[in-house]
Amino acid sequence: QVKKQCDQKLLIRMKTECVPCSLNLETQCPAGYTKITNGTGIPDCRYYLEIKTHILSFPGCRHHCMKEFEQPECCQGHWGPDCMGK
């Protein structure tokens, strides 16, 4: 039995929205994603507040999230929806 299907494992990474670090403890990743940062997350962003006619920028935190995804792919020498050989 020759292996026809050689699925590729993909890691999809994303970052949550930038918020005040004190509020970031509660931040959850989107459904299906795993949080890979702890506590208040990573203080590597800025968030903005609009106060009357001014927009103020503050340092904030965000979390990094990850999702493992299997992309169906045929092995070399196979193709098509059923990964048929030559």
C-alpha positions as CSV (number, residue, x, y, z in Angstrom):
1,Q,0.0,0.0,0.0
2,V,1.7,3.2,-1.2
3,K,1.0,6.3,0.8
4,K,-1.0,8.8,-1.3
5,Q,-1.9,11.4,1.2
6,C,0.9,13.6,2.7
7,D,-1.0,16.2,4.7
8,Q,1.0,19.3,5.7
9,K,0.8,20.6,9.2
10,L,0.5,24.3,9.3
11,L,0.8,26.5,12.4
12,I,-1.3,29.6,12.2
13,R,-0.3,32.4,14.6
14,M,-2.3,35.5,15.5
15,K,-2.2,38.3,18.1
16,T,-5.2,39.5,20.0
17,E,-6.2,43.2,20.0
18,C,-4.1,45.7,21.9
19,V,-5.7,46.6,25.3
20,P,-4.6,48.1,28.6
21,C,-2.3,45.5,30.2
22,S,-4.4,45.4,33.4
23,L,-7.4,44.2,31.3
24,N,-5.5,41.7,29.2
25,L,-5.5,38.9,31.8
26,E,-9.1,38.1,30.8
27,T,-8.5,38.2,27.0
28,Q,-9.2,34.9,25.3
29,C,-8.0,33.7,21.9
30,P,-10.5,33.1,19.1
31,A,-12.2,29.7,19.1
32,G,-9.8,27.0,18.0
33,Y,-6.7,28.9,19.0
34,T,-4.5,28.2,22.0
35,K,-3.0,31.1,24.0
36,I,0.8,30.8,24.0
37,T,1.5,33.8,26.2
38,N,0.7,34.1,30.0
39,G,-0.6,36.6,32.4
40,T,-1.1,40.0,30.9
41,G,0.6,39.0,27.6
42,I,3.3,40.9,25.8
43,P,3.6,44.7,26.2
44,D,4.5,45.3,22.5
45,C,1.7,47.5,21.2
46,R,-0.2,50.7,21.6
47,Y,-3.9,51.3,21.9
48,Y,-5.7,54.6,21.2
49,L,-8.4,56.5,23.1
50,E,-10.4,59.3,21.6
51,I,-11.1,62.1,24.1
52,K,-13.2,64.9,22.6
53,T,-11.0,66.2,19.8
54,H,-7.7,64.4,20.8
55,I,-6.6,60.9,20.1
56,L,-4.3,59.6,22.9
57,S,-1.9,56.7,22.5
58,F,-1.0,54.4,25.4
59,P,1.3,51.4,25.7
60,G,-0.8,48.2,25.9
61,C,-0.5,44.4,25.9
62,R,-1.8,41.6,23.7
63,H,-1.6,37.8,23.6
64,H,-0.2,35.6,21.0
65,C,-2.4,32.7,19.9
66,M,-1.7,29.6,17.8
67,K,-3.7,27.0,15.9
68,E,-2.5,23.8,14.3
69,F,-4.1,23.1,11.0
70,E,-3.7,20.1,8.7
71,Q,-3.8,21.0,5.0
72,P,-4.7,17.9,2.9
73,E,-2.0,17.3,0.3
74,C,-1.1,14.5,-2.0
75,C,2.3,12.8,-1.8
76,Q,4.8,13.3,-4.7
77,G,3.6,11.5,-7.9
78,H,-0.1,11.6,-6.8
79,W,-2.8,14.2,-7.6
80,G,-6.5,15.0,-7.7
81,P,-9.1,14.9,-5.0
82,D,-8.4,11.3,-4.3
83,C,-4.6,11.5,-4.7
84,M,-4.5,9.0,-7.5
85,G,-1.2,7.7,-8.8
86,K,0.1,7.8,-12.4
